[in-house]
């Protein structure tokens, strides 16, 4: 491309120089020839008048006087005729047919002056050399400017092409450069926008994979424990039946979690918040998590008001409570209590344990992704719980850091109908 720019610029420059230089050279040649003719005519007139003035004054007209009158151009051929008779000549008559020949006539004299055409063409050659030099200088300047412009245009295009290649290979680093050329800047902005979109998509895919692995871990663990209970009680059909029913319920819960995760990605599979019995969700979670707590020699208790209900998507509250119970099981200690209560506009479900609580430095960031109080922790659970709750107009907050008390604030009315504000609780 750089070569094409240079060649095209050179062609344009040479064409412009020819279009301007040729007419200019022609005009200069005509002007120089006209100037030479006028000069020869002035010489002839000067000689004729000088001789006539001497005759009018009663003085003889001689060669000396004619030579003195023509001394400004000593290379001229001068022929003087007095009363029709040739008196004298000065110089050699040019033999070339293109010689410049001019006459001047007075009362008594006819003076003919001839000059070699080289008088005119000598000055014309200098003028043409000047024009040619200026033309070459103009072409050189045009080539220099073309090189600079080619570099200015080709280097950004090469960088943009390289950025597009990287983008096609999955390297979504933005170009982050602008070139001061509107078209190139728009192209760079488009590539940067595509890079940001690809980065967001890749980040969303990574987040989805991390969220799915985290959220599916708990139901799969519970299902595994149910199956172990069934194997251990293989001789008791009643226990096997109960554990099988629990395993089936856990499988349905697992399917629901998968549907919710996919719904977060497609924004189409989420349910509509409906009035949900809080006691049923808590009972289901206790039944699901009790084996895990018993295996860790810890207790799981339920307290607070009964018969409460709130508006939330089916499965969302179960997912939030499951995350808080998993957090209490892994990071907490002692008995874990699920307590339900209500405020004028919210239903509150608290999960508290008797452990050391949340470290002071993590309290402001406990709901951020990748923040964990345990080495090797994913730091996803609480962030996911808050996202799920927020999507239904609820909120998850840390009520007390030591011992840790987390609370879910659920709206008691549908937003947009009763439009009750969501109580965020203390941060």
C-alpha positions as CSV (number, residue, x, y, z in Angstrom):
1,X,0.0,0.0,0.0
2,X,2.9,2.3,0.8
3,X,4.3,1.8,-2.7
4,X,0.9,2.5,-4.3
5,X,0.6,5.8,-2.3
6,X,4.1,6.9,-3.4
7,X,3.5,6.0,-7.0
8,X,0.1,7.7,-7.2
9,X,1.5,10.8,-5.5
10,X,4.4,10.9,-7.8
11,X,2.1,10.6,-10.8
12,X,-0.1,13.4,-9.6
13,X,2.9,15.6,-8.9
14,X,4.5,15.1,-12.2
15,X,1.2,15.6,-14.0
16,X,0.7,18.9,-12.1
17,X,4.2,20.0,-12.9
18,X,3.8,19.3,-16.6
19,X,0.4,21.0,-16.8
20,X,1.9,24.0,-15.2
21,X,5.5,23.9,-16.5
22,X,4.9,23.4,-20.2
23,X,2.6,26.4,-20.6
24,X,4.9,28.5,-18.4
25,X,7.9,27.6,-20.5
26,X,6.0,28.5,-23.7
27,X,5.0,31.8,-22.3
28,X,8.6,32.5,-21.1
29,X,10.0,31.7,-24.5
30,X,7.5,34.1,-26.2
31,X,8.3,36.8,-23.7
32,X,12.1,36.4,-24.2
33,X,11.8,36.5,-28.0
34,X,9.5,39.6,-27.8
35,X,12.0,41.2,-25.5
36,X,14.9,40.5,-27.9
37,X,12.9,41.9,-30.8
38,X,12.1,45.1,-28.8
39,X,15.7,45.4,-27.8
40,X,17.0,45.1,-31.5
41,X,14.3,47.6,-32.5
42,X,15.4,50.0,-29.9
43,X,19.0,49.7,-31.1
44,X,18.0,50.4,-34.7
45,X,15.9,53.4,-33.6
46,X,18.8,54.7,-31.4
47,X,21.3,54.6,-34.3
48,X,19.0,56.2,-36.8
49,X,18.0,59.1,-34.5
50,X,21.6,59.7,-33.5
51,X,22.7,59.9,-37.1
52,X,19.8,62.1,-38.1
53,X,20.4,64.5,-35.2
54,X,24.0,65.0,-36.3
55,X,22.9,65.7,-39.9
56,X,20.2,68.1,-38.7
57,X,22.9,69.9,-36.7
58,X,25.1,70.2,-39.8
59,X,27.6,67.6,-38.7
60,X,28.8,64.7,-40.8
61,X,27.5,61.3,-40.1
62,X,30.3,58.8,-39.8
63,X,31.0,55.2,-38.8
64,X,32.4,56.3,-35.5
65,X,29.2,58.0,-34.5
66,X,27.1,55.0,-35.5
67,X,29.4,52.7,-33.6
68,X,29.1,54.9,-30.5
69,X,25.3,54.8,-30.8
70,X,25.3,51.0,-31.0
71,X,27.8,50.3,-28.3
72,X,25.2,48.9,-25.9
73,X,25.1,45.8,-28.1
74,X,28.5,45.5,-29.8
75,X,27.6,42.0,-31.2
76,X,24.9,43.5,-33.5
77,X,25.1,43.8,-37.3
78,X,24.2,47.3,-38.3
79,X,23.6,48.5,-41.9
80,X,23.2,52.3,-42.5
81,X,21.8,53.8,-45.7
82,X,21.8,57.5,-46.3
83,X,19.4,58.9,-49.0
84,X,19.1,55.4,-50.4
85,X,22.8,54.8,-50.7
86,X,24.7,52.4,-48.5
87,X,27.1,54.3,-46.4
88,X,28.7,51.7,-44.1
89,X,28.1,48.5,-42.0
90,X,29.2,47.5,-38.6
91,X,29.7,43.8,-37.6
92,X,29.0,40.6,-39.4
93,X,25.6,39.8,-40.7
94,X,24.1,36.7,-39.2
95,X,23.8,33.9,-41.7
96,X,20.9,32.0,-40.0
97,X,17.4,32.4,-41.3
98,X,16.0,32.9,-37.8
99,X,18.2,36.0,-37.1
100,X,16.3,38.9,-35.5
101,X,16.1,41.7,-38.0
102,X,14.6,45.2,-37.3
103,X,14.7,48.6,-39.2
104,X,14.4,52.2,-38.2
105,X,13.8,55.0,-40.8
106,X,14.3,58.7,-40.4
107,X,14.3,61.6,-43.0
108,X,17.8,60.8,-44.3
109,X,18.6,57.4,-42.9
110,X,17.4,53.8,-43.0
111,X,19.1,51.7,-40.3
112,X,18.9,47.9,-40.2
113,X,20.0,46.0,-37.1
114,X,20.3,42.2,-37.1
115,X,21.1,40.0,-34.1
116,X,21.8,36.3,-33.7
117,X,18.8,34.4,-32.1
118,X,21.1,33.1,-29.4
119,X,20.7,36.5,-27.8
120,X,17.1,35.6,-27.0
121,X,17.6,31.9,-26.4
122,X,20.5,32.4,-24.0
123,X,18.2,34.2,-21.6
124,X,15.4,31.7,-22.4
125,X,17.7,28.8,-21.4
126,X,18.3,30.3,-18.0
127,X,14.6,30.8,-17.5
128,X,13.8,27.3,-18.5
129,X,16.6,25.9,-16.3
130,X,15.0,27.9,-13.4
131,X,11.6,26.4,-14.2
132,X,13.0,22.9,-14.5
133,X,14.7,23.3,-11.1
134,X,11.5,24.5,-9.5
135,X,9.7,21.6,-11.0
136,X,12.2,19.1,-9.7
137,X,12.0,20.7,-6.3
138,X,8.2,20.5,-6.4
139,X,8.4,16.8,-7.3
140,X,10.9,16.1,-4.5
141,X,8.7,17.9,-2.0
142,X,5.7,16.0,-3.2
143,X,7.6,12.7,-2.8
144,X,8.8,13.6,0.7
145,X,5.2,14.6,1.7
146,X,4.0,11.3,0.1
147,X,6.4,9.3,2.2
148,X,5.3,11.0,5.4
149,X,1.7,10.6,4.5
150,X,2.2,7.0,3.6
151,X,3.8,6.3,6.9
152,X,1.0,8.1,8.7
153,X,-1.6,6.1,7.0
154,X,0.0,2.7,6.6
155,X,1.3,2.3,10.1
156,X,-2.1,2.8,11.7
157,X,-3.6,0.4,9.1
158,X,-1.0,-2.2,10.0
159,X,-1.7,-1.8,13.7
160,X,-5.4,-2.0,13.1
161,X,-4.9,-5.1,11.0
162,X,-2.7,-6.7,13.7
163,X,-5.4,-5.8,16.3
164,X,-8.1,-7.4,14.2
165,X,-5.9,-10.6,13.8
166,X,-5.4,-10.7,17.6
167,X,-9.1,-10.3,18.1
168,X,-9.8,-13.2,15.7
169,X,-7.4,-15.4,17.7
170,X,-9.2,-14.6,21.0
171,X,-6.8,-11.9,22.3
172,X,-9.3,-9.2,23.3
173,X,-6.9,-6.6,24.4
174,X,-8.2,-3.1,23.2
175,X,-6.0,-1.2,20.9
176,X,-6.3,2.0,22.9
177,X,-4.8,4.3,20.3
178,X,-6.2,7.1,18.1
179,X,-4.5,8.5,15.1
180,X,-6.1,11.9,14.4
181,X,-7.7,10.6,11.2
182,X,-11.5,10.5,11.6
183,X,-12.0,7.3,9.5
184,X,-9.1,5.4,11.2
185,X,-10.3,6.6,14.7
186,X,-13.8,5.3,14.0
187,X,-12.3,1.9,12.9
188,X,-10.1,1.8,16.1
189,X,-13.2,2.6,18.2
190,X,-15.1,-0.2,16.5
191,X,-12.3,-2.7,17.2
192,X,-12.0,-1.5,20.8
193,X,-15.8,-1.9,21.2
194,X,-15.6,-5.4,19.8
195,X,-12.7,-6.2,22.1
196,X,-14.7,-5.0,25.1
197,X,-17.7,-7.0,24.0
198,X,-15.6,-10.1,23.6
199,X,-14.0,-9.5,27.0
200,X,-17.4,-9.2,28.6
201,X,-18.6,-12.4,26.9
202,X,-15.6,-14.3,28.0
203,X,-15.9,-12.9,31.5
204,X,-19.5,-13.9,31.6
205,X,-18.7,-17.4,30.5
206,X,-16.0,-17.7,33.1
207,X,-18.4,-16.4,35.8
208,X,-21.1,-18.7,34.6
209,X,-18.7,-21.7,34.8
210,X,-17.6,-20.7,38.3
211,X,-21.1,-20.0,39.5
212,X,-22.4,-23.3,38.1
213,X,-19.6,-25.3,39.7
214,X,-20.2,-23.6,43.0
215,X,-24.0,-23.7,43.0
216,X,-24.1,-27.3,41.8
217,X,-21.7,-28.5,44.4
218,X,-24.1,-28.3,47.4
219,X,-27.0,-30.2,45.8
220,X,-24.7,-32.8,44.5
221,X,-23.1,-33.3,47.9
222,X,-26.6,-33.6,49.5
223,X,-27.6,-36.1,46.8
224,X,-24.5,-38.1,47.4
225,X,-25.2,-38.2,51.1
226,X,-28.8,-39.4,50.5
227,X,-27.5,-42.2,48.3
228,X,-25.0,-43.2,50.9
229,X,-27.8,-43.3,53.5
230,X,-29.8,-45.6,51.1
231,X,-26.8,-47.9,50.7
232,X,-26.2,-48.0,54.5
233,X,-29.9,-48.8,55.1
234,X,-30.3,-51.3,52.3
235,X,-31.9,-53.8,54.8
236,X,-34.6,-51.4,55.9
237,X,-37.1,-50.8,53.0
238,X,-38.8,-47.9,54.9
239,X,-35.6,-46.0,55.3
240,X,-34.6,-46.7,51.7
241,X,-38.0,-45.4,50.6
242,X,-37.6,-42.2,52.7
243,X,-34.1,-41.6,51.5
244,X,-35.1,-42.4,47.9
245,X,-37.8,-39.8,48.1
246,X,-35.4,-37.3,49.6
247,X,-32.9,-38.1,46.8
248,X,-35.6,-37.6,44.2
249,X,-36.5,-34.2,45.8
250,X,-32.8,-33.3,45.8
251,X,-32.6,-34.2,42.1
252,X,-35.5,-31.9,41.4
253,X,-33.7,-29.2,43.4
254,X,-30.6,-29.8,41.3
255,X,-32.6,-29.4,38.1
256,X,-34.1,-26.2,39.4
257,X,-30.6,-24.8,40.2
258,X,-29.4,-25.6,36.7
259,X,-32.5,-23.9,35.3
260,X,-31.8,-20.8,37.4
261,X,-28.2,-20.7,36.3
262,X,-29.2,-20.9,32.6
263,X,-31.9,-18.3,33.2
264,X,-29.3,-15.9,34.5
265,X,-27.4,-16.3,31.2
266,X,-30.4,-16.2,28.8
267,X,-32.5,-13.6,30.9
268,X,-35.5,-15.6,29.9
269,X,-35.9,-18.6,32.2
270,X,-36.5,-16.7,35.4
271,X,-39.8,-17.2,37.1
272,X,-42.1,-14.5,38.3
273,X,-42.0,-13.7,42.1
274,X,-44.9,-15.2,43.9
275,X,-46.1,-15.4,47.4
276,X,-44.0,-18.1,49.0
277,X,-44.4,-19.9,52.4
278,X,-41.1,-19.3,54.2
279,X,-41.6,-22.2,56.6
280,X,-41.7,-24.7,53.7
281,X,-38.5,-23.4,52.3
282,X,-36.7,-23.5,55.6
283,X,-38.0,-27.0,56.3
284,X,-36.8,-28.2,53.0
285,X,-33.3,-26.7,53.6
286,X,-33.1,-28.2,57.1
287,X,-34.0,-31.6,55.7
288,X,-31.4,-31.2,53.0
289,X,-28.5,-29.9,55.2
290,X,-29.1,-31.8,58.4
291,X,-27.1,-34.8,57.4
292,X,-24.1,-32.6,56.6
293,X,-24.3,-30.9,59.9
294,X,-24.7,-34.2,61.8
295,X,-21.7,-35.6,60.0
296,X,-19.7,-32.6,61.2
297,X,-21.1,-33.1,64.8
298,X,-22.9,-29.8,64.7
299,X,-26.6,-28.9,65.1
300,X,-29.0,-27.1,62.8
301,X,-31.9,-25.4,64.5
302,X,-35.0,-23.4,63.5
303,X,-36.4,-20.5,65.5
304,X,-38.6,-17.4,65.1
305,X,-42.1,-16.7,63.8
306,X,-44.1,-19.2,61.9
307,X,-46.5,-18.8,59.1
308,X,-44.6,-16.0,57.3
309,X,-44.8,-15.5,53.5
310,X,-43.0,-13.2,51.1
311,X,-42.8,-12.6,47.4
312,X,-39.8,-14.2,45.7
313,X,-39.1,-16.5,42.8
314,X,-39.6,-20.2,43.6
315,X,-36.2,-21.7,44.3
316,X,-34.4,-18.4,44.7
317,X,-34.9,-18.3,48.5
318,X,-33.8,-21.9,48.8
319,X,-30.7,-21.1,46.8
320,X,-29.8,-18.1,49.0
321,X,-30.5,-20.0,52.3
322,X,-28.5,-23.0,51.0
323,X,-25.5,-20.6,50.3
324,X,-25.7,-19.1,53.8
325,X,-25.9,-22.6,55.4
326,X,-22.9,-23.8,53.4
327,X,-21.0,-20.7,54.4
328,X,-21.9,-21.4,58.1
329,X,-20.9,-25.0,57.8
330,X,-17.5,-24.3,56.1
331,X,-16.5,-21.0,57.9
332,X,-18.5,-21.1,61.1
333,X,-18.7,-23.3,64.2
334,X,-21.2,-24.6,66.8
335,X,-24.9,-24.6,66.4
336,X,-26.4,-22.9,63.3
337,X,-29.8,-21.2,63.8
338,X,-32.2,-20.2,61.1
339,X,-34.5,-17.5,62.5
340,X,-37.4,-15.9,60.8
341,X,-39.1,-12.7,61.7
342,X,-40.8,-9.8,60.0
343,X,-40.8,-6.0,59.9
344,X,-43.6,-3.8,58.6
345,X,-42.5,-4.2,55.0
346,X,-40.1,-7.2,55.0
347,X,-39.8,-10.8,56.0
348,X,-36.3,-11.5,57.5
349,X,-34.6,-14.9,57.5
350,X,-31.4,-14.9,59.5
351,X,-28.7,-17.6,59.5
352,X,-26.3,-17.3,62.5
353,X,-23.6,-19.6,63.9
354,X,-21.3,-19.6,67.0
355,X,-17.9,-19.3,65.2
356,X,-15.3,-16.6,65.2
357,X,-17.2,-14.6,62.6
358,X,-16.0,-12.5,59.6
359,X,-12.5,-11.0,59.9
360,X,-12.5,-7.3,60.4
361,X,-10.6,-6.6,57.1
362,X,-13.2,-8.6,55.1
363,X,-16.3,-7.0,56.5
364,X,-16.6,-4.2,53.8
365,X,-15.8,-6.7,51.0
366,X,-17.5,-9.8,52.1
367,X,-20.1,-9.8,49.2
368,X,-17.5,-9.1,46.5
369,X,-16.6,-11.9,44.1
370,X,-13.4,-13.9,44.8
371,X,-13.3,-12.6,48.4
372,X,-13.0,-15.5,50.8
373,X,-12.1,-15.9,54.5
374,X,-10.5,-19.3,53.9
375,X,-7.4,-20.1,51.9
376,X,-8.4,-21.9,48.7
377,X,-12.0,-20.7,49.0
378,X,-13.8,-19.6,45.8
379,X,-15.3,-16.4,47.2
380,X,-18.4,-16.8,45.0
381,X,-21.1,-18.0,47.4
382,X,-22.1,-14.8,49.1
383,X,-21.8,-12.8,45.9
384,X,-24.1,-15.2,44.1
385,X,-26.6,-15.2,47.0
386,X,-26.8,-11.4,46.9
387,X,-27.2,-11.4,43.1
388,X,-30.0,-14.0,43.2
389,X,-31.8,-12.1,46.0
390,X,-31.4,-8.7,44.3
391,X,-32.9,-10.1,41.1
392,X,-36.2,-10.6,43.0
393,X,-36.2,-7.3,44.9
394,X,-34.7,-8.9,48.1
395,X,-31.3,-8.3,49.7
396,X,-28.7,-10.2,51.6
397,X,-26.8,-8.3,54.3
398,X,-24.2,-9.0,57.0
399,X,-26.1,-8.0,60.2
400,X,-23.3,-8.9,62.6
401,X,-19.7,-9.9,61.9
402,X,-18.9,-11.7,65.2
403,X,-20.4,-14.2,65.6
404,X,-21.5,-14.0,62.0
405,X,-25.2,-13.3,61.4
406,X,-26.4,-13.0,57.8
407,X,-30.0,-12.0,56.9
408,X,-32.2,-12.1,53.9
409,X,-34.7,-9.3,53.6
410,X,-37.7,-10.4,51.5
411,X,-40.5,-8.0,50.2
412,X,-43.9,-8.7,51.7
413,X,-45.6,-7.3,48.6
414,X,-45.0,-7.4,44.9
415,X,-43.0,-4.5,43.6
416,X,-45.0,-2.3,41.3
417,X,-48.3,-3.3,43.1
418,X,-47.8,-2.4,46.7
419,X,-44.3,-1.1,45.8
420,X,-42.9,-1.5,49.3
421,X,-39.3,-0.5,49.5
422,X,-36.8,-3.3,50.2
423,X,-35.3,-3.0,53.6
424,X,-31.6,-3.3,53.2
425,X,-30.7,-3.6,56.8
426,X,-27.4,-2.7,58.3
427,X,-24.3,-3.2,56.1
